[in-house]
C-alpha cells in the first residue's frame, strides 16, 4: 500500500486546526510520525497513541503496529 496523499493532507489540516503539526516518514512498510505542538495547541486534543496509530494506518498504508509515534511532550524543551 502507499500513502493516500489526499487523506494525509486532510489529516494535517484537522491537526493544524488545534495547532498541531504532523511530520511523516514512511520507509519499508513502517512509519515514523512526529506530532509537534504550536503555541496555541490544545493540550487535551490528542487521542491516545494507539488510537492515533489506528487512525493513521489506512492513510499511511501501513499496519498500526508499524507506526512509531512521537508526541509533543516527548520533544526536549516542549512542555505541552
Order of alpha helices (4+ residues) and beta strands (2+ residues): alpha-beta-beta-alpha-beta
